[in-house]
């Protein structure tokens, strides 16, 4: 199965230039539900891979992240779309080393194992170099986009029609 790995902040929800700490600040970008629905229809397993270092910094907690992710799941469902999984790293590099923080590839590997994803047939869309580094480390094609760019346009021009 092909995997479509998506970074969260700046790809799915609006990159605000600061940590998204509360559900009230979690703004899904236009076209995201439609983009994910198209990926679902074409047989892609969609997985969100995100660093959430604000947890380690004490800015928010796992419960708040879970609220945002439940909201995302619920909102996508109303548009006939779904993500297979959302995996996140709660660690901040100033607090200590971990294996799950991008640019490390552990979360991509975990998603592939959980969902039977062929990494060589997969794509990672992100707005940071660390997203591309994580993808390259496991043989996933990376597509670097500007923060808050249209996911729908990216998928239609660089993934589905390639």
C-alpha positions in Angstrom: 0.0 0.0 0.0 1.2 3.5 -0.8 1.5 5.9 2.1 0.9 9.6 2.0 2.7 11.1 5.0 1.7 14.6 5.9 3.4 17.0 8.3 0.8 18.7 10.5 1.5 22.4 11.2 1.8 24.3 7.9 0.5 21.4 5.8 -2.8 20.4 7.4 -3.4 23.3 9.8 -2.3 26.9 9.6 1.3 27.6 10.6 1.0 30.5 13.0 4.7 31.1 13.6 4.3 29.8 17.2 3.3 26.5 18.8 -0.4 25.7 18.2 -1.2 25.1 21.9 -5.0 25.2 22.0 -7.8 23.8 19.9 -9.0 27.3 19.4 -5.8 28.0 17.4 -6.0 24.8 15.4 -7.2 26.1 12.0 -7.5 23.5 9.2 -6.3 24.9 5.9 -8.7 25.3 3.0 -8.9 22.2 0.7 -7.3 19.8 3.2 -10.4 17.6 3.6 -10.9 17.4 -0.1 -7.2 16.6 -0.7 -7.3 13.8 1.9 -10.6 12.5 0.5 -9.0 12.3 -3.0 -6.0 10.5 -1.6 -8.3 8.0 0.2 -10.2 7.4 -3.0 -7.0 6.7 -4.9 -6.0 4.1 -2.3 -3.4 6.0 -0.3 -3.0 5.4 3.4 -2.8 8.9 4.8 -0.7 9.3 8.0 0.1 12.5 9.8 3.7 12.7 11.2 4.3 15.7 13.4 6.7 17.0 16.0 4.9 18.4 19.0 7.8 19.7 21.2 5.5 22.1 23.0 4.6 19.2 25.2 8.2 18.8 26.4 8.4 22.6 26.9 5.3 22.6 29.1 3.2 24.8 26.7 0.5 22.2 26.3 -0.1 18.5 27.1 -1.0 15.3 25.4 -4.7 15.9 26.2 -4.7 19.1 24.2 -3.0 17.4 21.3 -5.6 14.6 21.5 -8.4 17.3 21.4 -6.9 18.8 18.2 -6.5 15.4 16.6 -10.0 14.3 17.5 -11.3 17.5 16.0 -9.3 16.7 12.8 -10.7 13.2 12.6 -14.2 14.4 13.2 -13.9 17.2 10.6 -12.4 14.9 8.0 -15.2 12.3 8.6 -17.8 15.0 7.7 -16.1 15.4 4.4 -15.8 11.7 3.6 -12.1 11.6 4.4 -9.9 9.9 6.9 -6.4 9.6 8.1 -5.2 6.1 9.1 -3.1 7.4 11.9 -1.5 10.5 13.6 1.9 9.9 15.1 3.7 12.6 17.0 6.9 13.2 18.9 6.4 15.1 22.2 10.1 15.8 22.7 12.2 19.0 22.4 15.9 18.7 21.5 16.9 21.0 24.3 15.4 18.6 26.9 17.1 15.5 25.6 17.7 13.2 22.6 15.0 10.9 21.2 14.6 8.7 18.2 11.1 9.8 17.2 11.7 13.5 16.4 11.9 14.4 12.8 14.4 14.5 11.0 14.6 11.0 12.6 12.6 8.5 10.6 11.2 6.4 13.5 7.6 7.6 13.2 7.6 6.9 9.4 8.9 3.4 10.1 6.3 2.8 12.8 3.5 4.0 10.5 4.7 1.7 7.7 4.9 -1.3 10.1 1.4 -0.6 11.5 -0.3 -0.1 8.3 1.5 -2.2 5.8 2.9 0.8 3.9 5.5 0.4 1.1 7.9 3.2 1.9 9.4 3.1 -1.6 6.0 3.8 -3.1 5.2 6.6 -0.6 5.3 10.3 -0.4 6.0 12.8 2.4 4.7 16.3 2.2 6.2 18.8 4.6 7.1 22.4 5.0 10.5 22.0 6.6 13.8 20.4 5.6 13.5 18.0 8.6 10.4 16.5 6.9 12.4 15.9 3.8 15.4 14.4 5.8 13.1 12.0 7.6 11.5 10.9 4.3 14.9 10.5 2.6 16.2 8.3 5.5 13.6 5.6 4.7 13.4 6.0 0.9 10.2 8.0 0.8 9.9 10.7 -1.9 9.7 14.1 -0.2 7.9 17.1 -1.4 8.8 20.4 0.2 6.0 23.0 0.2 5.7 26.5 1.5 3.9 26.7 4.9 0.1 27.0 4.4 0.3 26.1 0.7 -2.6 24.3 -0.9 -2.4 20.6 -0.2 -5.0 19.9 -2.8 -2.9 21.7 -5.5 0.3 19.9 -4.4 -1.4 16.5 -4.6 -3.0 17.1 -7.9 0.2 18.4 -9.5 3.0 16.5 -7.8 1.5 13.2 -6.6 -1.6 12.0 -8.4 -0.6 13.1 -11.9 3.0 12.0 -11.8 
